[in-house]
Amino acid sequence: MLATKSDPGVYETLVKSLEGRHISKTEAMELFVCQDQDAILSTARSIREKTKSGPITYSRKIFINLINLCRDSCSYCTYKKEPTDKSVSMMRPSEVLELAQAGKKLRCTEALFVTGERPEQRYAQARSWLHSLGHSTTVEYIREMSEMILQKTGLLPHTNAGSLTKKEMSLLKHTNVSLGVMLESSSERLAAKGMPHEMAPSKNPKVRIKTLENAGDLMIPTTTGLLIGIGEEPQDIIDSLFLIKDINQKYGHIQEVIMQNFAPKPGTQMSGTLPPAYDFFLTVV
């Protein structure tokens, strides 16, 4: 059921969406502030059923937390650890293989490699760990582990290691079926003093956008997405989604867009920040 015709602008935008026609940023904002959420949700459901009807499929994956030291410091992050933390992860090849083999027994088909952002640039412990493994960068080690997993288990590697250069992605292209890098937001304001990404240079939108464009130029299937509720404005969300759309229209490599809701975590700088309201997040999705 579409929005009431007493709001002809919103009604026309929903019709255009149903018909697969382009809507502008202005029209997207009109939908964002529209009070008729039921109409927006029912239209979204109709589009989904029209384009994605049938069974919902999934792929089992094993999570390989290769190293969770990180050069960046985001105000909301609980993933990053320090070298002295009990939960720090710095996996050696035997540990990686053992975990992947366990995943294969559980009928996993993918191996998700996750690391912090260039930990060797900040931590001597990370540099020593890599040196002991015969590498100077985290990406070199990911490449070796990807090749090992592919050859010895048949699991398909997917890497999420932050903002990679074109050369680094080229190293991973032949063994990784896809890569992941969250845009999170195209708003440079979030990198300003006192904001969540102030101490996270890799989260600068220019860096993330360049990574997405390089992945497209290399024709690497890529997962990206937004983090909602970290200080962005509604217009920032729309700008970010349209940016991802524009990049994909140019390269055609974006395989998935994740909409992740911020959740405050104890022990972080943003532990007292409220998460996005449920209805607000529904509208975003």
Phi, psi and omega per residue, in radians:
M1 nan 2.237 -3.103
L2 -1.466 2.939 3.127
A3 -1.074 2.667 3.127
T4 -0.969 2.490 -3.108
K5 -1.277 -0.036 3.034
S6 -1.219 -0.227 3.046
D7 -2.080 1.336 -2.999
P8 -1.058 -0.560 -3.137
G9 -1.121 -0.829 3.119
V10 -1.155 -0.725 3.134
Y11 -1.019 -0.799 -3.129
E12 -1.142 -0.668 3.121
T13 -1.132 -0.695 3.106
L14 -1.164 -0.669 3.083
V15 -1.092 -0.781 3.112
K16 -1.044 -0.708 3.128
S17 -1.111 -0.757 3.122
L18 -1.077 -0.604 -3.105
E19 -1.497 -0.011 3.108
G20 1.358 0.335 3.133
R21 -1.547 2.727 -3.125
H22 -1.171 2.391 2.975
I23 -2.019 2.620 -3.087
S24 -1.504 2.979 3.070
K25 -1.098 -0.646 3.117
T26 -1.094 -0.763 3.113
E27 -1.155 -0.650 3.099
A28 -1.099 -0.687 3.105
M29 -1.166 -0.632 3.083
E30 -1.070 -0.678 3.074
L31 -1.164 -0.662 -3.091
F32 -1.061 -0.716 -3.079
V33 -1.648 -0.008 3.135
C34 -1.080 2.433 -3.134
Q35 -1.458 -0.230 -3.083
D36 -1.608 1.276 -3.095
Q37 -1.128 -0.589 -3.139
D38 -1.027 -0.699 3.137
A39 -1.155 -0.696 3.121
I40 -1.121 -0.780 -3.112
L41 -1.179 -0.686 3.138
S42 -1.202 -0.606 3.074
T43 -1.160 -0.754 3.101
A44 -1.060 -0.698 3.121
R45 -1.122 -0.712 3.126
S46 -1.109 -0.721 3.116
I47 -1.124 -0.741 3.128
R48 -1.078 -0.810 -3.109
E49 -1.167 -0.505 3.140
K50 -1.314 -0.643 -3.025
T51 -1.838 -0.408 -3.050
K52 -2.274 0.672 -3.109
S53 -1.247 2.750 3.125
G54 1.861 -3.012 -3.083
P55 -1.109 2.580 3.014
I56 -1.558 2.103 -3.109
T57 -1.752 2.834 3.090
Y58 -2.632 2.837 3.137
S59 -2.206 2.145 3.115
R60 -1.244 2.414 3.110
K61 -2.382 2.684 3.040
I62 -1.770 2.335 -3.083
F63 -1.603 2.043 -3.117
I64 -1.946 1.758 -3.105
N65 -1.478 1.410 -2.939
L66 -1.069 -0.875 3.062
I67 -2.712 2.207 -3.111
N68 -1.901 0.384 2.827
L69 -1.352 2.613 -3.047
C70 -2.614 2.433 3.093
R71 -1.167 -0.620 -3.078
D72 -1.430 2.829 3.018
S73 -2.392 1.739 3.111
C74 -1.609 2.502 -3.017
S75 -1.172 -0.274 -3.053
Y76 -1.945 -0.021 -2.904
C77 -1.426 2.380 2.981
T78 -2.021 -0.048 -3.134
Y79 -1.278 -0.784 -3.066
K80 -1.126 2.385 3.069
K81 -2.156 2.877 3.046
E82 -1.788 2.752 -3.090
P83 -0.968 -0.480 -3.105
T84 -1.541 -0.118 -3.130
D85 -1.232 2.493 3.129
K86 -1.151 -0.483 -3.079
S87 -1.640 0.219 3.094
V88 -1.138 2.488 -3.133
S89 -2.116 2.179 3.053
M90 -2.481 1.484 -2.943
M91 -1.417 2.407 3.059
R92 -1.627 2.845 -3.076
P93 -0.926 -0.708 -3.124
S94 -1.111 -0.636 3.120
E95 -1.227 -0.700 3.114
V96 -1.080 -0.828 -3.114
L97 -1.126 -0.723 3.136
E98 -1.064 -0.751 3.134
L99 -1.154 -0.750 3.140
A100 -1.119 -0.699 3.118
Q101 -1.138 -0.635 3.073
A102 -1.137 -0.687 3.096
G103 -1.117 -0.686 3.125
K104 -1.096 -0.680 3.118
K105 -1.123 -0.468 3.124
L106 -1.617 0.261 3.067
R107 1.190 0.520 2.994
C108 -1.271 2.644 3.086
T109 -2.064 -0.239 -3.119
E110 -2.161 2.637 3.018
A111 -2.070 1.950 -3.104
L112 -1.637 1.888 3.082
F113 -1.536 2.161 3.120
V114 -2.199 2.350 3.103
T115 -2.447 2.886 2.951
G116 -1.287 2.994 -3.119
E117 -1.402 1.924 3.039
R118 0.710 1.017 -3.083
P119 -1.067 -0.452 -3.113
E120 -1.167 -0.315 3.125
Q121 -1.381 -0.242 -3.083
R122 -2.051 -0.570 -2.971
Y123 -2.036 2.200 3.053
A124 -1.104 -0.573 3.132
Q125 -1.097 -0.659 3.117
A126 -1.201 -0.691 3.119
R127 -1.137 -0.730 3.125
S128 -1.140 -0.728 3.112
W129 -1.050 -0.828 3.124
L130 -1.120 -0.741 -3.134
H131 -1.062 -0.679 3.138
S132 -1.159 -0.354 3.134
L133 -1.708 0.021 3.107
G134 1.508 0.396 -3.099
H135 -2.318 2.810 3.087
S136 -1.970 -0.275 3.127
T137 -2.323 2.730 3.111
T138 -1.103 -0.675 -3.111
V139 -1.094 -0.680 3.098
E140 -1.045 -0.719 -3.137
Y141 -1.215 -0.679 3.080
I142 -1.046 -0.730 3.130
R143 -1.048 -0.795 3.141
E144 -1.086 -0.776 -3.114
M145 -1.191 -0.612 3.095
S146 -1.101 -0.779 3.118
E147 -1.099 -0.739 -3.134
M148 -1.100 -0.812 -3.114
I149 -1.117 -0.750 -3.128
L150 -1.098 -0.761 -3.093
Q151 -1.299 -0.679 -3.003
K152 -1.663 -0.324 -3.121
T153 -2.210 -0.395 -3.081
G154 1.413 -0.046 3.065
L155 -1.151 2.573 -3.079
L156 -1.644 2.014 -3.100
P157 -1.257 2.467 2.973
H158 -2.360 2.272 -3.048
T159 -1.992 2.347 2.991
N160 -2.178 1.679 -3.056
A161 -2.210 0.397 3.097
G162 1.516 -2.659 -3.080
S163 -1.426 1.940 -3.118
L164 -1.830 2.624 3.045
T165 -1.366 2.941 3.118
K166 -1.094 -0.681 3.124
K167 -1.126 -0.717 -3.140
E168 -1.147 -0.719 3.118
M169 -1.163 -0.575 3.087
S170 -1.093 -0.610 3.112
L171 -1.126 -0.570 -3.067
L172 -1.635 -0.244 -3.001
K173 -1.015 -0.680 -2.992
H174 -1.404 -0.218 3.124
T175 -2.089 -0.236 3.138
N176 -1.822 2.231 3.134
V177 -1.258 -0.405 3.103
S178 -2.858 2.909 3.096
L179 -2.200 2.843 3.112
G180 -2.340 2.348 3.008
V181 -2.639 2.058 3.141
M182 -1.330 2.223 2.991
L183 -1.164 -0.711 -3.106
E184 1.221 -0.933 3.035
S185 -2.923 2.564 3.072
S186 -1.571 0.050 -3.103
S187 -1.419 2.056 3.095
E188 -1.247 -0.299 3.129
R189 -1.061 -0.498 -3.115
L190 -1.256 -0.173 3.091
A191 -1.726 0.054 -3.119
A192 -1.323 2.973 -3.120
K193 -1.017 2.290 3.124
G194 1.454 -0.013 -3.128
M195 -1.742 2.903 -2.997
P196 -1.001 -0.547 -3.050
H197 -1.850 0.314 -3.122
E198 -0.984 -0.710 -3.085
M199 -1.803 0.444 -3.108
A200 -2.278 1.407 -3.076
P201 -1.020 -0.504 -3.124
S202 -1.284 -0.246 3.127
K203 -1.550 -0.006 3.034
N204 -1.010 2.240 -3.079
P205 -0.930 -0.643 -3.139
K206 -1.050 -0.677 -3.136
V207 -1.198 -0.786 -3.128
R208 -1.155 -0.714 3.135
I209 -1.101 -0.740 3.120
K210 -1.081 -0.677 3.104
T211 -1.093 -0.788 3.131
L212 -1.108 -0.704 3.136
E213 -1.185 -0.713 3.109
N214 -1.112 -0.693 3.092
A215 -1.073 -0.684 3.100
G216 -1.158 -0.715 3.127
D217 -1.106 -0.550 3.113
L218 -1.539 -0.032 -3.140
M219 1.030 0.774 3.093
I220 -1.739 2.110 3.058
P221 -0.969 2.320 -2.989
T222 -2.363 2.394 3.006
T223 -1.743 2.356 3.074
T224 -2.462 -2.942 3.131
G225 2.830 -3.071 -3.096
L226 -2.102 2.644 2.985
L227 -1.900 2.052 -3.000
I228 -1.771 2.242 3.045
G229 1.890 0.356 -3.103
I230 -1.894 0.315 3.089
G231 2.027 0.021 3.129
E232 -1.344 2.744 3.052
E233 -1.657 2.807 3.086
P234 -0.918 -0.684 3.137
Q235 -1.131 -0.589 3.089
D236 -1.085 -0.701 3.136
I237 -1.099 -0.810 3.137
I238 -1.111 -0.788 3.117
D239 -1.028 -0.710 -3.116
S240 -1.153 -0.755 3.136
L241 -1.146 -0.710 3.123
F242 -1.193 -0.577 3.082
L243 -1.103 -0.807 3.097
I244 -1.062 -0.732 3.120
K245 -1.057 -0.776 -3.121
D246 -1.120 -0.733 3.122
I247 -1.097 -0.738 -3.129
N248 -1.201 -0.610 3.097
Q249 -1.136 -0.511 3.136
K250 -1.381 -0.710 -3.015
Y251 -1.954 -0.504 3.119
G252 1.250 0.520 -3.033
H253 -2.001 -0.074 -3.132
I254 -1.331 1.978 -3.063
Q255 -1.655 -0.310 -3.070
E256 -2.791 2.426 3.048
V257 -2.105 1.936 -3.115
I258 -1.525 2.319 2.993
M259 -1.901 1.826 -3.044
Q260 -1.870 2.236 3.117
N261 -1.545 2.315 3.082
F262 -1.125 2.401 3.048
A263 -2.304 2.106 -3.113
P264 -1.108 2.410 -3.109
K265 -2.084 2.413 3.095
P266 -1.020 2.482 3.082
G267 1.526 -0.026 3.103
T268 -1.810 2.844 3.121
Q269 -1.113 -0.444 -3.112
M270 -1.803 0.437 -3.116
S271 -1.097 -0.452 -3.133
G272 -1.668 0.045 -3.141
T273 -1.424 2.336 -3.141
L274 -1.259 2.481 3.061
P275 -1.290 2.857 3.090
P276 -1.090 2.488 3.121
A277 -1.104 2.613 -3.078
Y278 -1.009 -0.863 -3.114
D279 -1.117 -0.649 3.107
F280 -1.084 -0.801 -3.118
F281 -1.162 -0.631 3.061
L282 -1.026 -0.755 3.123
T283 -1.097 -0.731 3.116
V284 -1.031 -0.826 -3.122
V285 -1.108 nan nan
